[in-house]
């Protein structure tokens, strides 16, 4: 073969290889585009249905629950430390036959501070309610598409769309596309006049659609509660809210019956017996608060220090 012929053959081979690489790149690009389109389409479908799922360690993954756990641990540690401080004062009062007025005054001041710290370590009812709501939202968002709750939510969304379509069909209103994050059923009902409401309530198509939605929504509510009660973070947050309301009532009752200032006015207790009794009361209150947090405590009462008079009688 001549040199010119060999050159043409090599050139043709290079062109064929170049065309092959180009075709392969085009196929890869096309496949990538198809996969991306399918992914976007799937995401849009879920968004239109009102169902959003976040898997694994997605953004904001149970951040409210983690913050609640940290805050709860801080409060428990604070109360435990104050109970420990009160126990030390109680031990000192029980082991001393007598205390000087200076010692009594010092112990009284410390107990006053301990009482304030324990009483002040509590959840605010409003903030506790917000935390519980945020944790409930996180639990719902992190459900898998195959869970009972997710399926029930999807069914309720479909029922809501049927109500929306039925309202427009019965009242001869122009159809509107569902908007993300908008409750189309509620938006429709808010815009109706009294006469339109009467027309809807008299139409069996609307009443059937509305009943279908109520049934679906009821199932969502039951499954949501079941799911929440199986989640330890939600249970703890719910307990925090209940305790916050209880502590508010307890505080109001204490102010009405004895007055919060009663302890503060009595700045100096008279003797070691008074110091010991006050320390026991504070310890009991602290342990009660810890049990409200779900912390197991040793409720065994400390033995009362025998008085000097009882010792003489023996």
Buried (B, 14 or more C-beta within 10 A) or exposed (E): EEEEEEEEEEEEEEEEEEEEEEEEEEEEEEEEEEEEEEEEEEEEEBEBBBBBBBEEEEEEBBEBBEEBBEBBEEBBEBBBBBBEBBBEBBEBBBEBEEBEEEBBBBBBEBBBEBBBBBBEBBBEBEEBBBBBEBBBEBBBBBBEEEBBBBBBBBBBBBBBBBBBBBBBBBBEEEEEEBEEEEBBBEEBBEEBEEEBEEBBEEBEBBEEBBEBBEEBBEBBEEBBEEBBEEBEBBBBBBBBBBBBEEBBEBEEEBEEEEEEEEBEEEEEBEEBBBBBBBBBBBBBBBBBBBEBBEEEBEEEEEEEBEEEEEEEEE
